[in-house]
Amino acid sequence: LENNQLQALAADVFHPLTELTTLSFTRNQLSALP
């Protein structure tokens, strides 16, 4: 694989992970509300 392909592949994997982390973080914040 060329460097560009690797970067694109990493971005495709990393983005959903970031979204999931943000979602779970938001959910934790909401459940912490009184």
Backbone torsions as a table, in degrees:
resi	resn	phi	psi	omega
1	LEU	NA	140.4	176.2
2	GLU	-79.7	165.8	-176.9
3	ASN	-59.1	-41.4	-178.8
4	ASN	-62.8	-40.6	-179.9
5	GLN	-65.8	-39.3	178.8
6	LEU	-63.7	-42.3	-179.7
7	GLN	-64.3	-41.5	179.2
8	ALA	-64.6	-40.9	179.5
9	LEU	-63.7	-44.7	179.9
10	ALA	-62.8	-40.2	-179.6
11	ALA	-65.0	-39.8	-179.6
12	ASP	-63.9	-34.7	-179.5
13	VAL	-81.8	-38.9	-173.4
14	PHE	-70.6	-38.1	-175.4
15	HIS	-60.9	-51.5	178.2
16	PRO	-59.6	-36.1	178.3
17	LEU	-62.4	-41.5	179.7
18	THR	-64.4	-41.8	180.0
19	GLU	-63.0	-42.5	179.9
20	LEU	-63.3	-42.1	179.6
21	THR	-62.7	-42.7	180.0
22	THR	-64.3	-41.3	-180.0
23	LEU	-62.6	-48.5	-178.0
24	SER	-66.6	-34.7	178.1
25	PHE	-64.7	-45.2	179.4
26	THR	-62.1	-40.3	-179.7
27	ARG	-64.1	-39.8	178.4
28	ASN	-64.3	-41.7	-180.0
29	GLN	-62.8	-42.1	-179.1
30	LEU	-66.1	-40.5	-178.3
31	SER	-72.9	-16.1	179.3
32	ALA	-83.8	-11.3	179.1
33	LEU	-67.6	147.0	179.7
34	PRO	-67.3	NA	NA
